[in-house]
Amino acid sequence: MLGRLGVAALVASAVGGATSYLQTVLPYGVAPLANSAGPWCLVAFALAWRSKRVAEGAVTGAMALGLLVAGYYLVAALRGFGVSSSSVTFWCLAAVTVGPVLGAAAVVVRRGRGWTSVLAALVLPLLLVAEGLRSLEQIAATTSTAYWVAEIALGSALVLPAVLIVRRSRSVR
């Protein structure tokens, strides 16, 4: 378990730091990739995937999102950008509330049974769809509409395979 957590910590810290840098170099069409929650949620889910127990997945998800935040703001500060304590607080609260759900869902999808696995399989796709829809409504004027449509499409595309894979591999009653 400590090995998996250590790898997750290193990956999350590095991705968080890279995100800060990428915000200033990515082209307009994909710039939201480095400034949206969806990619970080994908990272947290993926890092929790190999967890052996739901509790370990929950811890991994929270830790991953927390270290993504830490890596991001550390690199931002080192690059001379201002760091808002209210932004740090907001994203840390998101890490400790959303992270455990993502991490636990990853484990339940992989190891669970029945309808709980199906519901867990919907967590990440629905999060991606929800962020894409919210962003189209609230910030599409200043960001790439195509990116948000792609995020909605990815989330939507993940729904059916996630449910079918879980249903096929386990008895759903």
Backbone as JSON Lines, residues from 0, in Angstrom:
{"i":0,"aa":"M","n":[0.83,-1.2,0.0],"ca":[0.0,0.0,0.0],"c":[0.88,1.26,0.0]}
{"i":1,"aa":"L","n":[1.93,1.28,0.81],"ca":[2.78,2.47,0.87],"c":[3.44,2.74,-0.47]}
{"i":2,"aa":"G","n":[3.79,1.69,-1.2],"ca":[4.38,1.87,-2.53],"c":[3.4,2.52,-3.49]}
{"i":3,"aa":"R","n":[2.15,2.05,-3.47],"ca":[1.13,2.64,-4.34],"c":[0.87,4.1,-3.97]}
{"i":4,"aa":"L","n":[0.82,4.38,-2.68],"ca":[0.6,5.76,-2.22],"c":[1.79,6.65,-2.59]}
{"i":5,"aa":"G","n":[3.0,6.11,-2.49],"ca":[4.18,6.89,-2.85],"c":[4.2,7.25,-4.33]}
{"i":6,"aa":"V","n":[3.88,6.28,-5.17],"ca":[3.81,6.53,-6.62],"c":[2.73,7.56,-6.9]}
{"i":7,"aa":"A","n":[1.57,7.38,-6.27],"ca":[0.47,8.33,-6.47],"c":[0.88,9.73,-6.04]}
{"i":8,"aa":"A","n":[1.6,9.84,-4.93],"ca":[2.04,11.15,-4.44],"c":[2.99,11.81,-5.43]}
{"i":9,"aa":"L","n":[3.94,11.06,-5.95],"ca":[4.89,11.62,-6.91],"c":[4.19,12.04,-8.2]}
{"i":10,"aa":"V","n":[3.33,11.19,-8.72],"ca":[2.64,11.5,-9.97],"c":[1.74,12.72,-9.79]}
{"i":11,"aa":"A","n":[0.97,12.74,-8.71],"ca":[0.05,13.86,-8.49],"c":[0.8,15.17,-8.33]}
{"i":12,"aa":"S","n":[1.9,15.16,-7.57],"ca":[2.69,16.38,-7.39],"c":[3.25,16.88,-8.72]}
{"i":13,"aa":"A","n":[3.76,15.94,-9.51],"ca":[4.34,16.31,-10.81],"c":[3.28,16.85,-11.76]}
{"i":14,"aa":"V","n":[2.14,16.19,-11.82],"ca":[1.07,16.65,-12.71],"c":[0.55,18.01,-12.26]}
{"i":15,"aa":"G","n":[0.4,18.2,-10.96],"ca":[-0.04,19.51,-10.46],"c":[0.93,20.6,-10.85]}
{"i":16,"aa":"G","n":[2.23,20.35,-10.68],"ca":[3.23,21.33,-11.07],"c":[3.22,21.58,-12.57]}
{"i":17,"aa":"A","n":[3.11,20.52,-13.35],"ca":[3.07,20.66,-14.82],"c":[1.86,21.48,-15.26]}
{"i":18,"aa":"T","n":[0.77,21.32,-14.54],"ca":[-0.45,22.07,-14.88],"c":[-0.2,23.57,-14.82]}
{"i":19,"aa":"S","n":[0.51,24.01,-13.79],"ca":[0.8,25.44,-13.66],"c":[1.59,25.93,-14.87]}
{"i":20,"aa":"Y","n":[2.59,25.18,-15.26],"ca":[3.4,25.56,-16.42],"c":[2.57,25.52,-17.7]}
{"i":21,"aa":"L","n":[1.8,24.45,-17.89],"ca":[1.04,24.26,-19.14],"c":[0.0,25.35,-19.35]}
{"i":22,"aa":"Q","n":[-0.5,25.96,-18.28],"ca":[-1.49,27.02,-18.44],"c":[-0.97,28.16,-19.29]}
{"i":23,"aa":"T","n":[0.33,28.36,-19.31],"ca":[0.89,29.49,-20.05],"c":[1.41,29.12,-21.43]}
{"i":24,"aa":"V","n":[1.39,27.84,-21.79],"ca":[1.96,27.44,-23.09],"c":[1.01,26.67,-24.0]}
{"i":25,"aa":"L","n":[-0.06,26.11,-23.46],"ca":[-0.97,25.35,-24.32],"c":[-1.73,26.26,-25.27]}
{"i":26,"aa":"P","n":[-1.98,25.8,-26.49],"ca":[-2.78,26.61,-27.42],"c":[-4.22,26.77,-26.92]}
{"i":27,"aa":"Y","n":[-4.86,27.82,-27.4],"ca":[-6.2,28.19,-26.97],"c":[-7.18,27.01,-26.96]}
{"i":28,"aa":"G","n":[-7.19,26.22,-27.99],"ca":[-8.18,25.14,-28.11],"c":[-8.11,24.09,-27.03]}
{"i":29,"aa":"V","n":[-6.93,23.88,-26.47],"ca":[-6.77,22.86,-25.42],"c":[-6.31,23.46,-24.1]}
{"i":30,"aa":"A","n":[-6.24,24.77,-24.01],"ca":[-5.79,25.43,-22.78],"c":[-6.61,25.02,-21.55]}
{"i":31,"aa":"P","n":[-7.93,24.81,-21.66],"ca":[-8.67,24.39,-20.46],"c":[-8.2,23.06,-19.88]}
{"i":32,"aa":"L","n":[-7.47,22.27,-20.66],"ca":[-6.91,21.01,-20.15],"c":[-6.07,21.28,-18.9]}
{"i":33,"aa":"A","n":[-5.41,22.43,-18.87],"ca":[-4.57,22.79,-17.72],"c":[-5.28,23.75,-16.77]}
{"i":34,"aa":"N","n":[-6.57,23.93,-16.95],"ca":[-7.29,24.86,-16.08],"c":[-8.73,24.4,-15.85]}
{"i":35,"aa":"S","n":[-8.88,23.1,-15.7],"ca":[-10.2,22.57,-15.38],"c":[-10.06,21.38,-14.45]}
{"i":36,"aa":"A","n":[-11.11,21.06,-13.76],"ca":[-11.06,20.01,-12.75],"c":[-11.1,18.61,-13.36]}
{"i":37,"aa":"G","n":[-11.7,18.46,-14.52],"ca":[-11.86,17.14,-15.13],"c":[-10.57,16.35,-15.27]}
{"i":38,"aa":"P","n":[-9.52,16.93,-15.85],"ca":[-8.27,16.18,-15.97],"c":[-7.69,15.74,-14.62]}
{"i":39,"aa":"W","n":[-7.78,16.61,-13.62],"ca":[-7.28,16.23,-12.3],"c":[-8.12,15.09,-11.72]}
{"i":40,"aa":"C","n":[-9.42,15.12,-11.96],"ca":[-10.27,14.03,-11.48],"c":[-9.91,12.71,-12.17]}
{"i":41,"aa":"L","n":[-9.6,12.78,-13.46],"ca":[-9.14,11.59,-14.19],"c":[-7.86,11.05,-13.55]}
{"i":42,"aa":"V","n":[-6.95,11.93,-13.2],"ca":[-5.68,11.53,-12.58],"c":[-5.95,10.86,-11.23]}
{"i":43,"aa":"A","n":[-6.77,11.48,-10.4],"ca":[-7.06,10.92,-9.07],"c":[-7.73,9.55,-9.2]}
{"i":44,"aa":"F","n":[-8.68,9.43,-10.11],"ca":[-9.38,8.15,-10.34],"c":[-8.38,7.09,-10.78]}
{"i":45,"aa":"A","n":[-7.52,7.43,-11.74],"ca":[-6.54,6.48,-12.26],"c":[-5.55,6.06,-11.17]}
{"i":46,"aa":"L","n":[-5.11,7.01,-10.35],"ca":[-4.14,6.67,-9.3],"c":[-4.77,5.79,-8.22]}
{"i":47,"aa":"A","n":[-6.05,5.91,-7.99],"ca":[-6.73,5.09,-6.99],"c":[-7.13,3.72,-7.54]}
{"i":48,"aa":"W","n":[-7.09,3.56,-8.83],"ca":[-7.59,2.35,-9.5],"c":[-6.98,1.06,-8.93]}
{"i":49,"aa":"R","n":[-5.7,1.04,-8.64],"ca":[-5.03,-0.19,-8.19],"c":[-5.13,-0.41,-6.68]}
{"i":50,"aa":"S","n":[-5.82,0.46,-5.98],"ca":[-5.98,0.3,-4.54],"c":[-6.67,-1.02,-4.23]}
{"i":51,"aa":"K","n":[-6.28,-1.62,-3.12],"ca":[-6.82,-2.94,-2.74],"c":[-8.16,-2.84,-2.01]}
{"i":52,"aa":"R","n":[-8.37,-1.76,-1.3],"ca":[-9.59,-1.6,-0.51],"c":[-10.19,-0.21,-0.78]}
{"i":53,"aa":"V","n":[-11.47,-0.11,-0.51],"ca":[-12.18,1.15,-0.73],"c":[-11.56,2.27,0.1]}
{"i":54,"aa":"A","n":[-11.21,1.98,1.35],"ca":[-10.6,3.02,2.2],"c":[-9.28,3.5,1.62]}
{"i":55,"aa":"E","n":[-8.47,2.58,1.1],"ca":[-7.21,2.98,0.48],"c":[-7.49,3.84,-0.77]}
{"i":56,"aa":"G","n":[-8.48,3.47,-1.55],"ca":[-8.84,4.26,-2.72],"c":[-9.29,5.66,-2.34]}
{"i":57,"aa":"A","n":[-10.07,5.75,-1.27],"ca":[-10.55,7.06,-0.81],"c":[-9.37,7.94,-0.37]}
{"i":58,"aa":"V","n":[-8.45,7.35,0.38],"ca":[-7.26,8.09,0.82],"c":[-6.43,8.51,-0.39]}
{"i":59,"aa":"T","n":[-6.25,7.59,-1.33],"ca":[-5.45,7.89,-2.53],"c":[-6.09,9.02,-3.32]}
{"i":60,"aa":"G","n":[-7.41,8.97,-3.5],"ca":[-8.1,10.02,-4.24],"c":[-7.95,11.39,-3.58]}
{"i":61,"aa":"A","n":[-8.12,11.44,-2.27],"ca":[-7.98,12.71,-1.54],"c":[-6.54,13.21,-1.59]}
{"i":62,"aa":"M","n":[-5.61,12.28,-1.35],"ca":[-4.2,12.66,-1.37],"c":[-3.79,13.15,-2.75]}
{"i":63,"aa":"A","n":[-4.24,12.43,-3.78],"ca":[-3.88,12.81,-5.15],"c":[-4.38,14.22,-5.47]}
{"i":64,"aa":"L","n":[-5.64,14.48,-5.2],"ca":[-6.16,15.82,-5.49],"c":[-5.46,16.87,-4.64]}
{"i":65,"aa":"G","n":[-5.19,16.56,-3.38],"ca":[-4.49,17.51,-2.52],"c":[-3.09,17.81,-3.03]}
{"i":66,"aa":"L","n":[-2.39,16.79,-3.51],"ca":[-1.03,17.02,-4.01],"c":[-1.03,17.64,-5.41]}
{"i":67,"aa":"L","n":[-2.07,17.43,-6.17],"ca":[-2.22,18.18,-7.42],"c":[-2.32,19.67,-7.11]}
{"i":68,"aa":"V","n":[-3.13,20.0,-6.11],"ca":[-3.27,21.4,-5.69],"c":[-1.93,21.93,-5.19]}
{"i":69,"aa":"A","n":[-1.26,21.16,-4.33],"ca":[0.02,21.61,-3.77],"c":[1.06,21.81,-4.86]}
{"i":70,"aa":"G","n":[1.16,20.85,-5.77],"ca":[2.13,20.96,-6.86],"c":[1.85,22.16,-7.74]}
{"i":71,"aa":"Y","n":[0.58,22.37,-8.04],"ca":[0.19,23.51,-8.87],"c":[0.6,24.84,-8.22]}
{"i":72,"aa":"Y","n":[0.2,25.03,-6.97],"ca":[0.46,26.31,-6.33],"c":[1.94,26.5,-5.98]}
{"i":73,"aa":"L","n":[2.66,25.43,-5.72],"ca":[4.09,25.55,-5.48],"c":[4.8,26.05,-6.75]}
{"i":74,"aa":"V","n":[4.5,25.42,-7.88],"ca":[5.12,25.85,-9.13],"c":[4.67,27.26,-9.5]}
{"i":75,"aa":"A","n":[3.4,27.57,-9.3],"ca":[2.91,28.92,-9.59],"c":[3.69,29.95,-8.77]}
{"i":76,"aa":"A","n":[3.88,29.67,-7.48],"ca":[4.62,30.61,-6.62],"c":[6.07,30.72,-7.06]}
{"i":77,"aa":"L","n":[6.69,29.59,-7.4],"ca":[8.08,29.62,-7.85],"c":[8.24,30.39,-9.16]}
{"i":78,"aa":"R","n":[7.18,30.42,-9.96],"ca":[7.21,31.14,-11.23],"c":[6.86,32.62,-11.05]}
{"i":79,"aa":"G","n":[6.56,33.03,-9.82],"ca":[6.29,34.43,-9.55],"c":[4.85,34.84,-9.66]}
{"i":80,"aa":"F","n":[3.96,33.86,-9.8],"ca":[2.53,34.18,-9.86],"c":[1.97,34.29,-8.45]}
{"i":81,"aa":"G","n":[1.0,35.16,-8.28],"ca":[0.35,35.3,-6.98],"c":[-0.46,34.06,-6.64]}
{"i":82,"aa":"V","n":[-0.48,33.73,-5.37],"ca":[-1.24,32.58,-4.9],"c":[-2.28,33.08,-3.92]}
{"i":83,"aa":"S","n":[-3.53,32.91,-4.29],"ca":[-4.64,33.39,-3.47],"c":[-4.98,32.34,-2.41]}
{"i":84,"aa":"S","n":[-4.99,32.76,-1.15],"ca":[-5.33,31.81,-0.08],"c":[-6.76,31.29,-0.22]}
{"i":85,"aa":"S","n":[-7.66,32.12,-0.75],"ca":[-9.04,31.64,-0.93],"c":[-9.11,30.57,-2.02]}
{"i":86,"aa":"S","n":[-8.3,30.7,-3.08],"ca":[-8.26,29.66,-4.11],"c":[-7.66,28.37,-3.57]}
{"i":87,"aa":"V","n":[-6.59,28.49,-2.81],"ca":[-5.96,27.31,-2.22],"c":[-6.96,26.61,-1.3]}
{"i":88,"aa":"T","n":[-7.65,27.39,-0.49],"ca":[-8.64,26.82,0.43],"c":[-9.75,26.12,-0.34]}
{"i":89,"aa":"F","n":[-10.27,26.77,-1.37],"ca":[-11.35,26.17,-2.17],"c":[-10.92,24.82,-2.74]}
{"i":90,"aa":"W","n":[-9.74,24.78,-3.38],"ca":[-9.29,23.55,-4.04],"c":[-8.89,22.47,-3.03]}
{"i":91,"aa":"C","n":[-8.41,22.87,-1.86],"ca":[-8.13,21.88,-0.82],"c":[-9.42,21.26,-0.29]}
{"i":92,"aa":"L","n":[-10.45,22.1,-0.13],"ca":[-11.75,21.57,0.29],"c":[-12.32,20.63,-0.77]}
{"i":93,"aa":"A","n":[-12.14,20.98,-2.03],"ca":[-12.58,20.09,-3.11],"c":[-11.82,18.77,-3.04]}
{"i":94,"aa":"A","n":[-10.53,18.83,-2.76],"ca":[-9.71,17.62,-2.69],"c":[-10.21,16.67,-1.59]}
{"i":95,"aa":"V","n":[-10.55,17.23,-0.43],"ca":[-10.96,16.35,0.67],"c":[-12.42,15.92,0.58]}
{"i":96,"aa":"T","n":[-13.2,16.56,-0.27],"ca":[-14.59,16.11,-0.44],"c":[-14.77,15.25,-1.69]}
{"i":97,"aa":"V","n":[-14.2,15.68,-2.79],"ca":[-14.36,14.96,-4.06],"c":[-13.36,13.81,-4.18]}
{"i":98,"aa":"G","n":[-12.14,14.02,-3.69],"ca":[-11.1,13.0,-3.81],"c":[-11.49,11.64,-3.25]}
{"i":99,"aa":"P","n":[-12.01,11.58,-2.03],"ca":[-12.4,10.27,-1.49],"c":[-13.5,9.58,-2.32]}
{"i":100,"aa":"V","n":[-14.41,10.37,-2.85],"ca":[-15.49,9.79,-3.67],"c":[-14.9,9.2,-4.96]}
{"i":101,"aa":"L","n":[-14.03,9.95,-5.62],"ca":[-13.4,9.44,-6.84],"c":[-12.57,8.2,-6.56]}
{"i":102,"aa":"G","n":[-11.76,8.26,-5.51],"ca":[-10.91,7.12,-5.19],"c":[-11.69,5.88,-4.8]}
{"i":103,"aa":"A","n":[-12.7,6.06,-3.99],"ca":[-13.54,4.92,-3.6],"c":[-14.28,4.36,-4.82]}
{"i":104,"aa":"A","n":[-14.76,5.25,-5.68],"ca":[-15.48,4.79,-6.87],"c":[-14.57,3.95,-7.76]}
{"i":105,"aa":"A","n":[-13.32,4.35,-7.9],"ca":[-12.38,3.59,-8.73],"c":[-12.25,2.16,-8.21]}
{"i":106,"aa":"V","n":[-12.14,2.01,-6.91],"ca":[-12.0,0.67,-6.32],"c":[-13.28,-0.13,-6.47]}
{"i":107,"aa":"V","n":[-14.41,0.51,-6.25],"ca":[-15.69,-0.21,-6.36],"c":[-15.94,-0.65,-7.8]}
{"i":108,"aa":"V","n":[-15.57,0.18,-8.76],"ca":[-15.71,-0.23,-10.17],"c":[-14.87,-1.47,-10.42]}
{"i":109,"aa":"R","n":[-13.67,-1.47,-9.95],"ca":[-12.74,-2.56,-10.21],"c":[-13.02,-3.82,-9.4]}
{"i":110,"aa":"R","n":[-13.45,-3.66,-8.15],"ca":[-13.54,-4.81,-7.26],"c":[-14.94,-5.11,-6.75]}
{"i":111,"aa":"G","n":[-15.87,-4.17,-6.95],"ca":[-17.19,-4.32,-6.35],"c":[-18.1,-5.25,-7.13]}
{"i":112,"aa":"R","n":[-19.33,-5.3,-6.68],"ca":[-20.34,-6.15,-7.31],"c":[-21.66,-5.4,-7.43]}
{"i":113,"aa":"G","n":[-22.45,-5.86,-8.37],"ca":[-23.82,-5.39,-8.49],"c":[-23.95,-3.93,-8.88]}
{"i":114,"aa":"W","n":[-25.09,-3.39,-8.5],"ca":[-25.43,-2.03,-8.9],"c":[-24.53,-0.98,-8.28]}
{"i":115,"aa":"T","n":[-23.9,-1.28,-7.15],"ca":[-22.97,-0.3,-6.59],"c":[-21.8,-0.07,-7.54]}
{"i":116,"aa":"S","n":[-21.38,-1.13,-8.22],"ca":[-20.31,-0.97,-9.22],"c":[-20.77,-0.13,-10.39]}
{"i":117,"aa":"V","n":[-22.0,-0.33,-10.8],"ca":[-22.54,0.47,-11.91],"c":[-22.61,1.93,-11.5]}
{"i":118,"aa":"L","n":[-23.12,2.2,-10.31],"ca":[-23.21,3.59,-9.83],"c":[-21.82,4.2,-9.69]}
{"i":119,"aa":"A","n":[-20.87,3.43,-9.17],"ca":[-19.5,3.93,-9.04],"c":[-18.89,4.24,-10.41]}
{"i":120,"aa":"A","n":[-19.25,3.41,-11.4],"ca":[-18.72,3.62,-12.76],"c":[-19.25,4.91,-13.38]}
{"i":121,"aa":"L","n":[-20.33,5.44,-12.85],"ca":[-20.91,6.67,-13.38],"c":[-20.31,7.93,-12.76]}
{"i":122,"aa":"V","n":[-19.59,7.81,-11.66],"ca":[-19.07,8.99,-10.95],"c":[-18.2,9.85,-11.86]}
{"i":123,"aa":"L","n":[-17.16,9.28,-12.43],"ca":[-16.25,10.07,-13.25],"c":[-16.9,10.58,-14.53]}
{"i":124,"aa":"P","n":[-17.6,9.75,-15.29],"ca":[-18.23,10.28,-16.51],"c":[-19.22,11.42,-16.22]}
{"i":125,"aa":"L","n":[-20.02,11.27,-15.19],"ca":[-20.99,12.32,-14.89],"c":[-20.31,13.6,-14.39]}
{"i":126,"aa":"L","n":[-19.19,13.46,-13.69],"ca":[-18.44,14.63,-13.27],"c":[-17.92,15.38,-14.51]}
{"i":127,"aa":"L","n":[-17.39,14.65,-15.48],"ca":[-16.89,15.28,-16.7],"c":[-18.01,15.99,-17.46]}
{"i":128,"aa":"V","n":[-19.15,15.33,-17.58],"ca":[-20.29,15.94,-18.27],"c":[-20.75,17.19,-17.53]}
{"i":129,"aa":"A","n":[-20.85,17.1,-16.21],"ca":[-21.32,18.24,-15.42],"c":[-20.36,19.43,-15.54]}
{"i":130,"aa":"E","n":[-19.05,19.18,-15.48],"ca":[-18.11,20.29,-15.62],"c":[-18.21,20.91,-17.01]}
{"i":131,"aa":"G","n":[-18.32,20.06,-18.03],"ca":[-18.43,20.57,-19.39],"c":[-19.67,21.43,-19.58]}
{"i":132,"aa":"L","n":[-20.8,20.98,-19.06],"ca":[-22.05,21.74,-19.19],"c":[-21.96,23.06,-18.42]}
{"i":133,"aa":"R","n":[-21.43,23.01,-17.2],"ca":[-21.29,24.23,-16.4],"c":[-20.37,25.22,-17.1]}
{"i":134,"aa":"S","n":[-19.31,24.72,-17.66],"ca":[-18.35,25.6,-18.33],"c":[-18.91,26.2,-19.6]}
{"i":135,"aa":"L","n":[-19.69,25.43,-20.35],"ca":[-20.34,25.99,-21.54],"c":[-21.27,27.12,-21.16]}
{"i":136,"aa":"E","n":[-21.94,26.96,-20.04],"ca":[-22.9,27.97,-19.59],"c":[-22.2,29.2,-19.01]}
{"i":137,"aa":"Q","n":[-21.11,29.0,-18.26],"ca":[-20.54,30.1,-17.48],"c":[-19.26,30.71,-18.03]}
{"i":138,"aa":"I","n":[-18.42,29.93,-18.72],"ca":[-17.14,30.5,-19.13],"c":[-16.8,30.26,-20.61]}
{"i":139,"aa":"A","n":[-17.76,29.84,-21.4],"ca":[-17.48,29.55,-22.81],"c":[-17.03,30.8,-23.58]}
{"i":140,"aa":"A","n":[-17.41,31.97,-23.13],"ca":[-17.02,33.19,-23.83],"c":[-15.52,33.47,-23.73]}
{"i":141,"aa":"T","n":[-14.88,32.91,-22.71],"ca":[-13.45,33.19,-22.51],"c":[-12.57,31.95,-22.68]}
{"i":142,"aa":"T","n":[-13.17,30.83,-22.99],"ca":[-12.39,29.59,-23.18],"c":[-12.88,28.88,-24.43]}
{"i":143,"aa":"S","n":[-12.2,27.83,-24.8],"ca":[-12.54,27.07,-25.99],"c":[-13.83,26.27,-25.81]}
{"i":144,"aa":"T","n":[-14.84,26.62,-26.56],"ca":[-16.09,25.87,-26.53],"c":[-15.84,24.42,-26.95]}
{"i":145,"aa":"A","n":[-14.97,24.24,-27.92],"ca":[-14.67,22.89,-28.42],"c":[-14.13,21.99,-27.31]}
{"i":146,"aa":"Y","n":[-13.33,22.55,-26.42],"ca":[-12.79,21.76,-25.31],"c":[-13.92,21.23,-24.44]}
{"i":147,"aa":"W","n":[-14.85,22.12,-24.08],"ca":[-15.93,21.71,-23.18],"c":[-16.85,20.7,-23.87]}
{"i":148,"aa":"V","n":[-17.09,20.88,-25.14],"ca":[-17.89,19.9,-25.89],"c":[-17.17,18.55,-25.89]}
{"i":149,"aa":"A","n":[-15.85,18.58,-26.07],"ca":[-15.07,17.34,-26.06],"c":[-15.12,16.67,-24.68]}
{"i":150,"aa":"E","n":[-15.08,17.48,-23.62],"ca":[-15.17,16.9,-22.27],"c":[-16.54,16.26,-22.04]}
{"i":151,"aa":"I","n":[-17.58,16.92,-22.51],"ca":[-18.93,16.35,-22.41],"c":[-19.01,15.06,-23.22]}
{"i":152,"aa":"A","n":[-18.44,15.08,-24.42],"ca":[-18.46,13.88,-25.28],"c":[-17.68,12.73,-24.63]}
{"i":153,"aa":"L","n":[-16.52,13.03,-24.04],"ca":[-15.74,11.99,-23.36],"c":[-16.53,11.41,-22.2]}
{"i":154,"aa":"G","n":[-17.08,12.27,-21.36],"ca":[-17.88,11.79,-20.24],"c":[-19.06,10.95,-20.7]}
{"i":155,"aa":"S","n":[-19.74,11.42,-21.73],"ca":[-20.88,10.68,-22.27],"c":[-20.45,9.35,-22.86]}
{"i":156,"aa":"A","n":[-19.32,9.37,-23.55],"ca":[-18.83,8.14,-24.18],"c":[-18.39,7.11,-23.13]}
{"i":157,"aa":"L","n":[-18.01,7.56,-21.96],"ca":[-17.57,6.63,-20.9],"c":[-18.73,5.98,-20.16]}
{"i":158,"aa":"V","n":[-19.92,6.55,-20.25],"ca":[-21.05,6.03,-19.49],"c":[-21.41,4.61,-19.92]}
{"i":159,"aa":"L","n":[-21.71,4.4,-21.17],"ca":[-22.16,3.08,-21.62],"c":[-21.08,2.01,-21.46]}
{"i":160,"aa":"P","n":[-19.85,2.23,-21.9],"ca":[-18.85,1.18,-21.67],"c":[-18.64,0.87,-20.2]}
{"i":161,"aa":"A","n":[-18.66,1.88,-19.36],"ca":[-18.47,1.65,-17.92],"c":[-19.55,0.74,-17.38]}
{"i":162,"aa":"V","n":[-20.78,1.04,-17.72],"ca":[-21.9,0.22,-17.24],"c":[-21.84,-1.19,-17.84]}
{"i":163,"aa":"L","n":[-21.56,-1.29,-19.12],"ca":[-21.51,-2.61,-19.77],"c":[-20.37,-3.47,-19.23]}
{"i":164,"aa":"I","n":[-19.23,-2.88,-19.01],"ca":[-18.09,-3.64,-18.48],"c":[-18.41,-4.15,-17.09]}
{"i":165,"aa":"V","n":[-18.96,-3.3,-16.26],"ca":[-19.3,-3.71,-14.9],"c":[-20.39,-4.78,-14.94]}
{"i":166,"aa":"R","n":[-21.4,-4.6,-15.75],"ca":[-22.49,-5.58,-15.82],"c":[-22.0,-6.91,-16.34]}
{"i":167,"aa":"R","n":[-21.12,-6.88,-17.33],"ca":[-20.62,-8.12,-17.92],"c":[-19.74,-8.89,-16.94]}
{"i":168,"aa":"S","n":[-18.98,-8.19,-16.13],"ca":[-18.02,-8.87,-15.26],"c":[-18.6,-9.28,-13.9]}
{"i":169,"aa":"R","n":[-19.78,-8.79,-13.59],"ca":[-20.38,-9.1,-12.29],"c":[-21.88,-9.32,-12.46]}
{"i":170,"aa":"S","n":[-22.43,-10.01,-11.54],"ca":[-23.87,-10.2,-11.55],"c":[-24.54,-8.95,-11.0]}
{"i":171,"aa":"V","n":[-25.36,-8.31,-11.81],"ca":[-26.08,-7.11,-11.37],"c":[-27.52,-7.51,-11.09]}
{"i":172,"aa":"R","n":[-27.92,-7.31,-9.85],"ca":[-29.28,-7.69,-9.47],"c":[-30.01,-6.51,-8.91]}
